[in-house]
Amino acid sequence: METTKFLVCGSIREEPEAKLLISRTRKAQEKQGPFSFILCCGFNPNENKILLAAEQTWKELPLDIYLGTEQKTENAASAESVDGHIHSVEPFEIVQVSDFRVSFIPVGRSQDWNAFSNLVETCVHSQVQLDIAILDCSLDRQSLLFPENCSSLSKGLAKLKPRYIFCSVEPFEYFEYGPFLFEDSIAPSRFINLANVGSNQKWLYALSLRPLAHMKESDCTNELATQTLLSNPFVLDGLSGKERNAVESRLVETPKSKQVSCWFCLANEKDLHLIIDVGQHCFLALAKGYLVKYHVLIVPIEHVGSRFELSEEAWKEVQFYLALLESWWRSLNLQIFWFERHMKPPSGSDLNHMQIQVIGMPIKEDPSLVSNLLDRESKKLGVTIWELETEKELEDKYHVDRTMEYILFKLPDNCYALHIVEKNSKKRKTAGEQSPYFALFSFGRKIAALAMGMPQKVDWKKSINDEKEEERVTNELRQDFLLWKRKNSN
């Protein structure tokens, strides 16, 4: 069976949003289609009326849209056609839409846990795995937990194993988490929170899939082999201590082991309170042992060693975050210094996780201060720094030698500087003395610390604040960053 293209949209709150959805869908049909249907994530009881007001336009499209209702209705059909292409779907039912098994689960509003339990029991007894679940409550994007009144959702979802989980609830911020693997599932899953229709953030999601009912086990296995998995956010939420231990002991180790031992992978549950924002391919976090408040990391969600291993979409998102930070901090009269270090640990392990450390520094009278410090400290260390006119020069050098390790700097004067690690630099010079390779791991931080008159903060381990202070600074940054992001994102 060929893949089926369909759309998922965020919550519709007003008639202008319905008209915008129709307009955007028409354009999507022309450029990316044909799409077979639309699933709407909202459970707004007025959505039917709003869409009915635009029914004539739907007939011109034509495309079926499925809306979830908040409460079950006695003797109602699972999916009832309200008028033409608009279908009202009963909650906690399994609906077949083009052979996709879909269920609308508004347990946050209805608190109808009996209906949810019946849905779970039906799926388990029939050995049915959902393709798509649409919820009315979202994971917290930092803790990856449900609100307290919905914490029991995790146990049920762990049994339903939906391939895609969508929701669109306040504050209507788009974020995506995944892929991850439910226990005993061979198909990777994703959680996607969409903004409301008409928002500046992503509110329309296009998919091209085959229903699970038409997929062979080998198809799922092949898909799984190409994925870098994150930890399952639903498996531990709401479980007792014994249940947590039992589940953790059965987690898939092969795709996860590298990520759990890597400090910068989201699968490592350490220091999740430092996360400021999570995009589709990258996340933004306060640096551990930050030099100043405006010291953050841009980190790909996928475990890759350098920019050259990123997908085109992921690299675009890295650049998006860089541009946002630079424009934001310049508005605060800060100058920007960032560096990317691509170096394997001295142990030779394969745990290097790409990151760009970005620091907003007070503007100095001498714009070449950082450049002069870089020159002076590199000579002390006995390493060579190359001046680059553009980042493209790094790409050219990398294509000549793909085993190259490097540190790339972007200086406040907008110049680039590059250090290429020498092949034999990992060796110790004499007994008891370390080579420059070890010092290079903190070299970028040292330059920033000296430029800001903070030599005592060169060692990040000696600069760690207590967790409450880290949370306070992260929350402040998150609030300010998201406000700037909304103002400056199209």
N, C-alpha and C positions, 0 to 999 in steps of 0.2 A: 504493500500500500504506500502511495506517495504521501509526503507530509501535507498537513493541512495548515493553511495560514489563517490566523484569527487575531483579534485585538482584545486587550483588556484595558478598561478605562477606570479612572478614579471616580470618586463620589461626585454626583451631580446635585447641586443645591438650588440653582435658580434657572429660569428659562433661558437667559443669555448663554449659560454654560452648555445647555442642551444644543442650542444652535451652533455654538462653537465646536462641539463634538461632531455634529453632522458635517460641518464644513471641513474640519480636519480629517475626518474619516473619508470624505470624498477625495481629498487630495492624496491620502494614503492609498486609496484604491487605484488611483490613476498612476501613481509613481511606484508603489511597492506591491500592489495587489496581484490577483484578486484575493480578498479576505472573505472567509465564510460566515463569520458571526462576530459579535462583540459580547463580552462579559463585563458587567458593570459591578464595581466593588462596593458601591454605596448601598446602604439599607434605609435611605431616606424615604419615608412613606409617601412623600410628595413627588418622588421621581416619576411615577407612572403618569401623574397629571402633567408634570413638566414636559415629558416626552410626548404625551398625547397631543399637547398643544402644537408640537412640531411634527405630528404624524404624517402630514401630507409630504413633508420633506423626506421622511424615512421611506415613503413609498417610491420616491424618485431615486433612492439610492441603488437598489434596495438591499438591505442587510438586516438580519435578525439581531436583536439585542435582548439579553437576558438579565433581568433584575431580581435581586433577592428580596424577599419580604421578611419583616421582623418577627411576626407571629405566625404560628401554624393555624390553618383554617380547616374546620371540620369538613370532611368529604371533598376537599379540593384536590384537583389534579396536581401532580408534582410540578409540571410546567404548564401554565395556562396562558393562552394567547389573549392578551388584553385587547389588542386591536392591530390586525395586520402583522407587522414585524416586531412588535413589542411583546415580550413574554415575561410574565410574573412567575417566579420560581418559589415554591414552598421551601421554608428553611428545614435543614436537617434531613433532606431527601437526597438520594443519588439520582441525578438527572443525566441522561445521555444526550449530549450535544455533539453531533457529527462523530459519534462513537467515543467521545471523551467523557469520562465519568467526572461529573462536577457536583460539588455540594456547597451550598451557602450556609454558613455556620455563624449566626448572630448571637452567640452565647453571651457576649459581653453585655448586650442590652436586655435580652430576654431572661438571662440566667436560667434558661431551661436545660438544666443538666441532665434531666431524665431523657429528653429528646436527643441530646448529644450522646449519651450513653447507648441509647438504642441504635443510633447511627453507627457507632463504633462496633457494637456487637454484631450488627448486620454485616458489616464489612469483614470482620474477623471470621464469622461463621461461614460466609460465602467466599472467603479468600479473595476479596475484591480490594484492589489498591486504587485509591483515587488518583486521577490525573491532576485535578485542580481543586483546591479548597479556598473558599473566600471567607475571610473572617471579618469581624467588626471590632477587633482589638489588636493592637500591634505589639511587637517586641520593642522593648527599650533598646535604642540603637547602640548604647554603651554597654549595658549589663547583659543584653540579649535575653531578658526575662520578660514575661507577661506581667501586667498589673496584678495585684493581689487577688482581685475578684475574678480573675481569669487564669490563675496559676494552674488549675486542674486541666487546662487545655493541653498542656504538654504531654501528659500521659496518653490522652486520646489520640493526639496527632502522631505520637510514636507508633500507634497501632494502625492508624489510617495510612501513614506513609505517603502523603500526597507529593506528587512530583513538583508541583508549583503551589505555593501558598501566597495568596494576595490579600491585601487589605488597603483601605484608604480612610484613615481616621485622623482627627486632629492630633498634632498641629499640621497635618497634611504635608509632611516633608518626605521627599522621595529618598529611599535608600534600599539597597539590595544586599542580601547576605547569601553566600553560597559559592559554589556547590558544597553540599554536605550529604552525608549518608545516614538514613535511618537504619536502625539495627535490623538485620535480616532482609534489607532491601538491596537490590542490585542496580537500581536506577537512581542517579544523583538527584537531589532536591534543592530547591531555592526558595528563599523568603523574599518577597518584594512588597514594599510599602509605597503606594503611589500617592502623589499629591492630588488634590481635588481638580476637577476639570476647569481649565482656565488659569491655573496657577503658572507661575514662572518656572516651577520645577516640573519634572517629568510626570505626566498624568496619563499618557497613552503608551501602551506597551504592546509591541508586535511580536508574535510567536509563530514559528513554523515547526510543527511537531507531528509525530505519529502517535496515535493513542496507544497507551500501554497494552490494550487488548490486542493490538496488531503487531506488537514487537516481540521478537524472539529473545530468549535469554542471552544469546550471543550478541544481539544488537545492543542490549543494555551493558553487557560486559565490555564491548568495544568502546562505547561512549564513556564508560567509567575509566577506562585505561587512559583516556586523553585528558582527564580532569585532575586538577590539584585540589584535594578536598580540604575543607575547613571542618572544625569540630561541629557536632550536631547541637544546635542551641536548645533543642526541645527535650533532649534525653534526660537532663538532670534537674530541670525546673520543676519544683513541687514534689520531688522524690524524697523519701526518708534516707537517713544515712546508710542503712543496709542496702536499700534499693540502689543508691548512687554507687556504692562499692561493687555491687553485682553487675551493674551496667558497664561501669568503667573497665571491669576486668574482661568484658566481651567486645569492647570497641575494636574496630578494624585498625590494626597497627601499621600495616605497610604504608598506606598513603598518609597516615597521620603522624608517624613517629618523628619524621624530620621536622614537622611543623611544631609539635609540642615542645621539642628541645630547642627550637629557635626562639630567641627572645622577642623577635619582631613579628612573628606570625600570630594572627588573631586566634589560632587554635591554642596558643599558649595563654592560659587564663590569667597570667601574672599581669598586673598593672593595667588592666582594662580601663581603670578609672582615669587614665591619662589620655584617652581617645577624645578628640575634639569633633571630628566629623568622619563619616564613612561614605565614600563614593561607590561607584559601581566596580571600579578596579583598584582603587587606592584608598588609604585612610590617612588622616591627619592626627598627630598626637603630640602632646607636650613632651619634650625631651626629659628623660630621667636624669636628675641632677642638673636641671636647666640652669644656664648661666644667668639669664634674665627671663622675665615673663614671656617675652616674644622670642622664644627659642623652641622651634617645633620641628617635627620630622614628617616628611612625605614618604609613605611606605606603600609599595604595591601589596595588595592582598595576596596575590600569588607569590610563592616562594621562588624568587629569581635572584641571580647574583648581580646583574647589572642592567642598565638601560637597554642593552643590546639583546636581552632575552625577553623584553616586554612585547606584548602585542601592540599593534598600531593604536588601538583604542585606549589601552592602558597608558601608553606614552602621552597621548593627547590629554588624558586626565591629569597626569603628573604636571604637564605644562599649564593646564588650567589652574591647578592649585598654586603653582609658582607665581603665575600672573596675578591671581587674587591676593596672595600674600604681599607681593611687591607693591601693588597699587594701594592696598590697605595700609601698609606700614609707611609708605611714602606720605599718605594723608596724615599720618601721626608724626611727621618730621623725623622718621627713622631711616637710616641707610641699610641696605640689604647686603648680607654676606652669606653665601651658601656654599656647601661642598658636598660632593658625592664620592664616597670611598668604595672602591671595588677591590677588596683584598680578602683572601681566605685567611682564616685564623692560623697562627703558627703551627697548630697541631696538624694542619693539612686536611682537616675535615671539610665537608661540603656544606657548611651551615651559613655561609655568608648570605645575608638577605639585603638586597638593594635598599638604600634609603638616601634621602637628601636631607641634610640638616640645614635649616634656614633660620637665620638669626637677624632680628631687627635691632640694630645698634644705634646709639645716639650719634648724631651727625657731628663730626670733628672738623676743626678749622682746616686741617691738612687732609685733603681728599686722598692722598697717596699713603696715608699712615699704614693701612692694612697691607698694601703692596710692599712697602718698605720692611714691615715686620716679617712678611712671608720670605722676602729675600734674605734678611738677616738670619732668621731661625733655620732656614734651609741650609745655609752655609755652615752654621754651627753643627747641624746634623750630618752634613756631608752628602746631601742629596741635591739633585738638579731639578730646578723648576723651569718649565717652558712657558713662554707667553703665547697665548692663542688669540687670534682675532675673532674666531667664532667657535661654537661647539662642534661645527662640522669637521674641524681639523682633528678632533678626538675620534670621530667616526672613521676618518681616513686611516688614522694610525691603527685603530682596532682591526680594521679589515686586513691590514698587513699581518698582524699578529693577534689572533683571537684568544691566545692564552695570556694576553697582557693584563697585568694588574695596575691600577692607577688611582690617583686622587685628583678630581677636577674641582677647581675653585671658581666661583663667580665673585669678583671683588666689588666693593661699593662704587668704584669708578667705572663699572660696567665692563671691565676687562676680564678675560678668562686666563687662568693659569693651570698648568698640568704637571703633575709628577708621575712619571712612569717607573714603577717599582722594578729594580734590577733583579735579574733571575736568581742571583746568589746572595741576595741581601738578607734572606732568612737565617743564614748561618751566623753563629756567634763569632765575634772577632777574636777574642781570647777567652780563656776559662773565666767564668763569672761575669763576663761583660756581654751585654746584649747588643745586637746589630741595630742599625737604624730602623729596621723593619718593625720592631716592637714599638718604637716611639712614634711611628707613623700612624698608628691606630688612634692616637689622641692629638695628632698634629693640627688638624683643622680646628679643633676645639681650643687648643693652646693659642693659636693665632687670634681667635676671637676674644679669648679671655685677656690676653695681653693688650689688645687694642682697646678694651674697655676698662683697663686698669684693674683687672681681677686675677692676678697671678695665682692667688690662693685657690682659685676654682678650676685650675687646669685638670685636676683629677676629678672626674665626674662622681666617683664613689664618695668623695669627701664633700660633695655639694648636695647630697640627697636631703630633701626636706621630709617631714613626716607626712603620712598619707592624707591627713585632713587638709594640710596646707596645699598639697598637690591637687586635691580635689577642688579646693577653693579657686586656685589659679586656673585649672582646667575649665571649670564652670564659667568663669569670667571670660576666658578666651572663646569658649564655645558660643556663648551668648553674643559677643561682639562679632565673632567671625561669621556666624550664620546670618546676622543682620546685614553685614557687608556683602555676603554671598547673595542674599536675596536682592539687594539693590543693584548688584553688578552682574547678575546672571540673566541670560535671555531664555 
